[in-house]
């Protein structure tokens, strides 16, 4: 299941609250009917049902949610059948059963077959109850007397009003919980996606995000006019900082350098950390190697700015290798390999410079 079961728990809790409220209201009404018609079987049945409801509600946590729903449906159907057979009226229990059928099959789709069987059996019982023979045996109160009794009408109207409110509230709360589950799921997915595509140290996009973006951009139509460029950046002398001042100082240098480069870029550019002291930059709307050279120079100036650490003043530089699409190709692996080779060519040539050609 994609969502959590919070909405199912909310729905079932609403059903139990409805049942408890109906038990509280139904018992005195049942007693009033008993005294009016001098028939004391029904209040005894309702008293037993009330005891059953209280006990089951007390220990409901030990039952599965689906079993709880079936228990509540059974009790409500039983109450409805008692009202039908004794007074010839459809009591609120049967109305509840009708309403709950729609929502139960939605909130508990696996219960659909069981509910269908239950309703078929109930329908057969109703058909039997409507026969004259059945009424002669079970119904001791005539429909005419029941129809003239205010207590009987209250026994139908009040439970119906209670069920209409409590049941609609249960369904509404369940839908709210479902929407909240969906919202939480979306938030969790975004968080997981962010963690999977973000470098924890510098908070820059990571290698996975870089490959994803590069793949998307190289597959876009009209690449020949896109002016997409790639700069492979390696910090010069970073290992010495780690060896001399420790990894904590090295991490600080990486964070500061990453922040400076990120804030030097345009909104359309993307910088990612590949790992260690290596970064890669995707530049959009670079029309020529001259424009790419100007951009590489700006990055070099940004990196060479001094970094003031508690222990010392750090002066960095970087070696940069760059490629321009589609002039230098369009295959991702070939482009990365070429940019990496040009970066090492710049490093061998004395560092603190860039290389954009193979010459």
Secondary structure by P-SEA (a helix, b strand, c coil): ccccaaaaaaaaaaaaaaaaaaaaaaaaaaaaaaaaacccaaaaaaaaaaaaaaaaaaccccccaaaaaaaaaaaaaaaaaaaaaacccccaaaaaaaaaaaaaaaacccaaaaaaaaaaaaaaaaaaaacaaaaaccccccaaaaaacaaaaaacaaaaaaaaaaaaaaaaaaaaaaaaaaaaaaaaaaaaaaaaccccccccccaaaaaaaaaaaaacccccccbbbbbbbbbcaaaaaaaaccaaaaaaaaaaaaaaaaaaccccbbbbbccccbbbbbbcccccaaaaaaaaaaaaaaaacccccccbbbbbbbbbbbcccccccccaaaaaaaaaaaaaaaaaacccccccccc
